[in-house]
Amino acid sequence: MIPFSTCRQSVYSDGMPGTTTTTTPKIVEVDQRGRLSVGKLVDPGQFVATVGSDGSLLLEPAIVTTALEASLRANEDLYRQVREGLDHPDQAQPVTAERRRRGPAAG
């Protein structure tokens, strides 16, 4: 076994510009209930955890979305319209019963 004090720093990049990170190894311990405290290592948030075949643990920051948002993003035209409405609320048009009957294409 290699003494912990001789471990090297790891430098990695997740492929995103500006996200190269240098890590210094830290000793962490799993308690009797299987919990691992990483509060001093990472910022609060949600993560996808993957356990490698060698037992390594990878935590990747995650953003959870709803099924509704996923379906909205899948419809590029609708998503663009929503983004434009959010970016320019002063230009928003109220949705009246008549406009709802005519549909969005009629304006």
C-alpha positions in Angstrom: 0.0 0.0 0.0 1.3 3.5 -0.8 1.4 5.8 2.2 -1.2 8.6 1.9 1.4 11.3 2.3 3.0 10.3 -0.9 -0.1 10.5 -3.1 0.1 12.9 -6.0 -2.3 15.6 -6.8 -4.7 14.7 -9.7 -5.5 17.2 -12.5 -8.6 16.5 -14.6 -11.0 18.2 -16.8 -14.6 17.3 -17.5 -14.3 18.7 -21.0 -16.1 22.0 -20.2 -14.0 25.1 -20.8 -12.5 26.5 -17.6 -13.3 23.5 -15.5 -9.9 21.9 -15.0 -9.6 21.1 -11.4 -6.7 20.2 -9.2 -7.5 17.9 -6.3 -5.6 17.0 -3.2 -6.4 13.6 -1.9 -8.4 13.6 1.4 -9.2 10.8 3.7 -12.9 10.2 4.2 -14.6 7.4 6.1 -17.9 5.6 5.5 -19.8 5.2 8.8 -21.6 2.1 10.0 -24.8 3.2 8.2 -23.0 3.6 4.9 -22.9 7.4 5.0 -20.0 9.4 3.6 -19.5 13.0 4.6 -18.2 15.2 1.7 -19.4 18.5 3.0 -15.9 20.0 3.3 -15.0 18.7 -0.2 -17.8 20.0 -2.4 -20.4 22.7 -2.5 -24.0 21.8 -1.5 -26.1 20.5 -4.4 -27.3 17.4 -6.1 -24.9 14.9 -7.7 -25.0 11.8 -9.8 -22.9 9.2 -8.0 -21.1 6.4 -10.0 -19.1 3.6 -8.4 -16.3 2.3 -10.6 -15.4 -1.3 -10.9 -12.3 -0.6 -8.7 -14.5 0.9 -6.0 -13.8 4.5 -6.8 -16.6 7.0 -6.3 -17.3 9.7 -8.9 -19.7 12.6 -8.0 -20.9 14.7 -10.9 -22.9 17.9 -10.3 -26.5 17.3 -11.6 -29.4 19.5 -12.5 -32.8 17.7 -12.1 -35.6 18.8 -14.4 -39.2 17.8 -14.6 -40.8 15.7 -17.4 -42.7 18.9 -18.4 -39.5 20.9 -18.8 -37.9 18.0 -20.7 -40.8 17.9 -23.1 -40.7 21.7 -23.5 -37.0 21.6 -24.4 -37.7 18.8 -26.9 -40.0 21.2 -28.8 -37.4 23.7 -30.1 -40.0 26.2 -31.5 -42.0 26.3 -28.3 -38.9 26.5 -26.1 -37.7 29.5 -28.2 -41.1 31.2 -27.8 -41.0 30.7 -24.1 -37.4 32.0 -23.8 -38.3 35.0 -25.9 -41.3 35.7 -23.6 -39.1 35.4 -20.5 -36.4 37.6 -22.0 -38.8 40.3 -23.2 -41.8 40.3 -20.8 -42.7 43.8 -21.9 -43.7 42.4 -25.3 -45.8 39.6 -23.9 -49.4 39.3 -25.2 -52.1 38.1 -22.9 -53.7 34.8 -23.7 -57.4 35.5 -24.2 -60.1 33.0 -24.9 -60.2 34.2 -28.5 -56.5 33.9 -28.9 -56.5 30.4 -27.4 -59.2 29.3 -29.9 -57.1 30.7 -32.9 -53.9 29.1 -31.7 -50.4 30.6 -31.4 -49.8 30.8 -35.2 -52.5 33.4 -35.5 -50.9 35.7 -32.9 
